[in-house]
């Protein structure tokens, strides 16, 4: 009899343990969810640290796309991966010893000119629609008379193979390729000078940088977005799994206590 009672008591405790979230399939699954969540969360952070590098933009030459003091996330890439329209981080000692941020408007073999009809920049004779430009301080007298030109400095450059022609989005205040037209290469920069491509603003606001559609119809098209969205999704999914897995046991125990406090006679 004593052995029978002990066996029944033990079985009852096992059932209660399973119902309380301290055993059984639910407990195992919650542990798996926490483990997988940690792997996703930490793995995505490690992946991001390997692929991306943060930069602080000190000047206003890229407004309104990037404001001075903004923190950006730039994907580490080889210069050979750069396409027209990319906002890149590069270092050219003829320009400065510090990293600079500009937009690529033409690549090796292109003829870039300003200005075409309507004051627009042209690449290989194709006029570019540049919605990212900041015009407020550019040629105010021309703005009153008609369309504001894409540059107040006229130029026409045949970009050498392996080089890039770079301009700031705030054309009126940007020291870019136009400031180096008289130098070797007519202001162009070797692809090897590129260190990274800006994919997103990280601070004070979070925003992805879209590839300008105006370059999509040119040979080579635009570059593909980096893996940042996938990394952020993995971080969010990992955090959710950790929270859900960790909450499973306490939640089941709370619900179990609620069931045991039924009024007398409810049976």
Beta strands, then each sheet from edge to edge (+ up, - down):
strand 1: 52-56
strand 2: 71-76
strand 3: 87-90
strand 4: 100-107
strand 5: 111-114
strand 6: 122-123
strand 7: 126-127
strand 8: 155-158
strand 9: 163-167
strand 10: 189-190
strand 11: 194-203
strand 12: 207-208
sheet 1: 1+ 2- 11+ 3- 4+ 9- 10+
sheet 2: 1+ 2- 11+ 12-
sheet 3: 7+ 6- 5+ 8-
end
